[in-house]
């Protein structure tokens, strides 16, 4: 497989905190990722992370989230060891550091399986790094995915 | 035996004891919202073996996984059992592996193996 270096640039989108907006966000991510030169399989990973983070925000973000748009920023860059694409999700919902939260243990049987907690496990598994901070009253979650020309 | 078309959700009773359900498209919040009720009704209404065919699913989020797990649990309580068919869909199979679904619902990439497993007596 051949991989070209992504173009250093960043692209932004604002969406309402509404599940009806998730597909618009996904479509933007795929278009923006392609325009930055991010390989499709890395965009697939990031798209799943984006959907899980947005779903978590809508479910747990609280009343404050509803009055303010969610801001998305996608940027790609070259690293010494490969390439990086990162997505920043910024919102005014309830603070939640998903990078520090632990996913529930995997169930050993169907009886033990409980709904919930799967999204966080997926984001942690499909991303390479998550950094959370609060900046000027907004939560910022930066999700990074790295790849090498052969990965 | 008729194949019932309902857009993102189709099903066919292969026998009295074996039902196949096809899911297709994006299993995100919108997609799952559209199929959750009919899927649960089809998957968990009778104590039968149910093959859920995910080969046509282009995107599987945790909300879709929850829907499948809850239906599998309901089916199990009724005395039935479920298996998942993923074919060569790497995104879906990767998502299923990440959350450890294989430990609770059998996953197959081969259709014949999946059907054979469900036709075999429950152990």
Interface residues (C-beta under 8 A of the other chain):
Chain A: X19 X20 X22 X23 X26 X44 X47 X48 X51 X52 X55 X58 X106 X107 X108 X109 X110 X111 X112 X113 X115 X116 X118 X119 X121 X122 X125 X126
Chain B: X26 X28 X29 X30 X33 X59 X61 X62 X63 X65 X66 X69 X70 X72 X73 X76 X91 X95 X98 X99 X100 X103 X104 X105
